[in-house]
Amino acid sequence: MKKTILLFILTTFLFAQNPNVYSALGDVIYENVSEIQKLINIKKYSRFENKINLYVVDVEDAKEMGFAIDIGDSTQDKTIYLKKIRKLSKTNDFFHRDIIKTYEASIKDENNELFSQVINSGLFDSDKNKDEIMRYYFAHIDEINTFGVIQKYLDEDEELRKQQAKSKTIIFTKKEIQEAKIRRIRLRDKEKQQEIQEKLQKELIQKKSDIRKEQVQELAK
């Protein structure tokens, strides 16, 4: 009966909150684990799939252990638990650092798909980098979907919406100008090609005429 009550209390803790023991360190790990798990969906992080899956299992085990300590389970050692979450903290920090590097690389390489994936990953502090994110978006407005973080900022800020409308107008105008320029170039190329063909045709006709004249002269001798 005592064991059943213990399991019931433990299950309640598991679904209710994070362990209280060493919460300053543990909360960060437990709150980020689902976001780290989502990184598998980003192509760049597919190479970490096994590492991430094992990490998720280890976090779940540590969380269960933390709850057991909270309810006074004498079979659990707080020192061992602390070592566990310190180790998990290093993995958590690794992915935090790496997502920042990936964000910076996506901007440098103008990889718009990766940029969108990173800022919407949940692991990246988008609010801290809001200004830079929006600058990059406006510089690539015709290539980036506004879903997620960017749409949130647009919904919250009327000035950003006005800038978006203005940028789209400018992009559209530039596109029209560029398309018109391309049409003019193609037309000139076509006219030039036609002119060359006509010149070659005339030269061919003249050459044939000269050959016939030479043949007539030879026969007349």
Buried (B, 14 or more C-beta within 10 A) or exposed (E): EEEEEBEEBBEEBBEEEBBEBBBEBBBBBBEBBEBBBBBBEBEBBEEBEEBBEEBBEBBEEBBBBBBBBBBEEEEBEEEEBBEBBEEBBEBBEBBBEBBBEBBEBBBEEEBBEBBBBBBBBBBBEBEEBBEBBBEBBBEBBEEBEBEBBBEBBBEEBEEBEEBBEEBEEEBEEEEEEEEEEEEEEEEEEEEEEEEEEEEEEEEEEEEEEEEEEEEEEEEEE
